[in-house]
Amino acid sequence: MSDPTSPPAPPLHVAVIIGSVREGRFGPTVARWFAGQARQRDDVTVELVDLADYPLPLEKATPGDPPDEASATLRQRLADRLGRADAFVVVTPEYNNTIPAALKNAIDWIFDEWAAKPVGFVSYGGMSGGLWAVSHLRHVFTELHAVPLREQLIFHQVWNRFDGDAPRDAQDSEVAAKTLLSRLVWWGEALRTARAVRPYQR
């Protein structure tokens, strides 16, 4: 039972990551809508992280190569933003039945910032709605010691599902978003407390 005299826990800081950088992408529309749903809660703060702002090279320098100062700066900026987050929501399509290359690349450039934090998924696309990408992302984030959530939000045939900046089936989509956010907050608060008591070690 919590101590009624103790100060309330600070809001959970959630990074909503836009996983596609392609021209004409739909991701920002979906991400902004989801972030708006999250901001209706008083127990979270939300930060949109657009990977288009972090054009990291496709491969890290090999041992012995001189450091790429521009890439190191970009990587550090992204790591700092993600490191401040208590939880993540990845907004992603799928390309060729898997993860967008820019998203996988960005994930691989970051390491400690993912560990012992929950990751939720909002996927979109055609018939599959991005399900293949999320299936692969679960394995990737588990390898990074993150905690992928079971619940996810899926937009099949996304171009027909949105009317401007919001889903046509607003009520159903909002219910699904609330369910995902409730799970994210539960795990986010639990893991934040655990990390404070005992720092996570790989």
Salt bridges, closest charged atoms under 4 A:
ASP43 OD2 - ARG41 NH2 2.84
GLU47 OE1 - HIS13 NE2 2.92
GLU47 OE2 - ARG81 NE 2.77
GLU47 OE2 - ARG84 NH2 3.90
ASP50 OD2 - ARG25 NH2 2.78
ASP86 OD2 - ARG192 NH1 3.44
ASP86 OD1 - ARG195 NH2 3.75
ASP108 OD2 - LYS104 NZ 2.63
ASP112 OD1 - ARG202 NE 3.40
GLU113 OE1 - ARG75 NH2 3.86
GLU151 OE2 - ARG150 NH1 3.92
GLU151 OE2 - ARG183 NE 3.09
ASP169 OD2 - ARG161 NH2 3.06
